[in-house]
Amino acid sequence: MSRKAKIIIRNLTKAFYKKQGSVTALDDINVTINDGEFVCIVGPSGCGKSTLLRILAGLETPSIGEFTIATATDGEDRPLQSMVFQEKGIIPWLTVEKNVAFGLKMRHLPKKLIKERTTYYLKKTGLEKFSTLYPKELSGGMKQRVSIARAFANDPEILLMDEPFGALDEQNKFILQEELLSIWSETGKTILFITHSIDEALLLSDRILLMSSQPGKIIQEIIVDMPRPRKIEDIRENPVMAGQFVEIWKHLQEEVQRSRREDG
C-alpha cells in the first residue's frame, strides 16, 4: 500500500538579493516526500541544503514556488515542524527536563501530558539521570540527545534535521543514529535529514536526494532498500550498498569540480 504525500515542494526557487546583485541558492526544486519516510539530502557545501530546510521550517521564504505539509487527521493540533540543528539548539538557562518540555509548555498542553511525554523521551534518549543538569554541564553528544528528545516530544508533523551529528565523534554518532532510528520506527514521523556523510545517509534513509552545486537542484534520487535494522558494518560489506556509496562519492566529486571550474 502506497503512503500518502506528507511534503510536496513545487518549482521552489530561492534567491538572496544584495547591493551587488543576487545569488540563487535553490533552483526549481520539485520533490514529494511521503508520510513516515526518512529522506536524506546529500550535496556539496553551499548547495542550498540548509536553505531548503529553513524554508520548510518557516525561517526563510521562497522567491518562487511553494510547498505544502499535510496535517494529520487524528484531530490533534500539532506544530508543522521541529528543527534540530548541528549545535546551539537548546536553551542554556533551562535544565535538560525543561528543555525537552519547552515546546509542549509553549503549546499550553495539560501538565500531566507534558510530564508523560517528557519522561518518555528522556528515557528513550538515555537522559533520565541527567534531567536536572544544565546544558553547560553536558557533552556535545548529550546536548544533541536533548535536541532530539525535545523535537520528538513536541510531536510535530515533520522533523527537519540539519547535520545534527556532524560535530560528534564516531562512537557518539553511532549511538545517536541508533537512538534516532529507534524513535523514528516507533513514531512513524516524516524526517528530512541533511548530512555530508555518505555512510550516515545509507544507514538512515529510505531515499537519498542528491543536490548539485550552487544553485542547488535535486538532480538524482537513490532508493535505499536494504532491510532494517541496518548496521554500519553491514552497509560497508554489502556490494549493492558499496556501489551506491561509490555513486554518491562520484557525484560529490563531480559537483565540486564543476563548481570550481565555474568559479574559475
Order of alpha helices (4+ residues) and beta strands (2+ residues): beta-beta-beta-alpha-beta-beta-alpha-alpha-alpha-beta-alpha-beta-alpha-beta-beta-alpha-alpha
